[in-house]
């Protein structure tokens, strides 16, 4: 029972039951208060009218007139709840349906609620005491026992309904608890597996699009991102150690040779120049890794704004056109005005620039590089870059975005294997996708990004 009460579902159900009971009591109490107030006013009005009529008869026709009036009203068969009693100054009954003056009615005129014995039972009665001329005393009232019984009936009904609501709350809370716990336990099992190092686990969904399914999809997206980051860190750690060892070893060997051989000054300067190139390569690796870490952290989302892709491609054309002309590669750009995405302009320019740079680098002399931007009816923007180079082998396409990965066809070309990793990170940051396909000959790279509708 204690574990049941610790359940959030049971506590919520119990809380709603208590809220329902309290609100029902308040509503019933208010309705009863308004109804009782209305009935009291009606009864009081009738009692005052009767008392005033009897007093008028006493004034106009004397005591016989008042007695006749009371006897007439007592004899009416349609008003069995009416109470009348007329006495002299010594409280001797003169007319009415009471045998004696009630002890609960004191000597001061006014309103009283008393219990009178009628038909062998106590009945709650509301009476008014009128002091008449000549010392006569008049008691006029109405039996209100039915109102008391109605109030008791309402209170009893509310009590039973409150008990029923509590029972339903406990039963309903138990059922909800079971349903909720099953969904929560699935999330808990997945989280436990992740804690133990198995990043392949995902929270199961039911396809109902309810709150738990939306939470499960959000958690799964987060786990995919975490798995990607951890895998990237794991690969980066291994590859950085391998890639840095070579330039550092070359740098150490070059410097040791300079120290031991002490070559002529011109040769020394050449060796120092090569050493600086090795250091630049190491610095470029670290800069690229820091750039990837910044992109993966998501901090650049704060600077997202509307980016016109035509403006980005114009700047890239000015930057890479001399390189294309130097290699005798035709660089063609088709970027219509008005196509925009929401994102970081610098990161988008770097991602597209990396693709253009790779395409020009791997396209042979006389080849073609084409950049086309288009928007479809699904509010998606596609940035397609095609070339006539060697392309990427089918076996390598699944790994080309891994950090420091370089396929066999790029082994003779300068690079550190982080260009496409940066492109992939930028695309994921902007909620898009990256795809590779064969251009026959060459490679086709397609970036798909959500279009900015503003």
Buried (B, 14 or more C-beta within 10 A) or exposed (E): EEEEEEBEBBBBBBEBBBEBBEEBBEEBEEEBEEBBEEBBEEBBEBBBEBBEBBBEBBEEEEBEBBBEBBBEBBEEEEEEBBBBBBBEEEEEBBBBBBEEBBEEBEEEBEEBEBEBEBEEEEBBBBBBBBEBEEEBBBBBBBBBBEBEEBEEEBBEEBEEBBEEBBEEBBEBBBEBBEEBBEBBEBBEEBBEBBEEEEBEBBBEBEEEEEEBBEBBBEBBEEBEEEBBBEEBBEBBEEBBEEBBEEBEEBBEEBBEEBEEEEEEEEEEEEBEEEBEEBEEBBEEBEEBBEBBBBBBEEEBEEEBEEBBBBBBBEEBBEEBBEBBEEBEBEBEBEBEEEBBBBBBBEBBBBBBBBBBBBBBBBBBEEBBBBBBBEBEEEEBBBBBBBBBBBBBEEEBBEEBBBBBBBBEBBEEEEBBBBBBBBBBBBBBBBEBBBEBBEBEEBBBBBBBBBBBEE
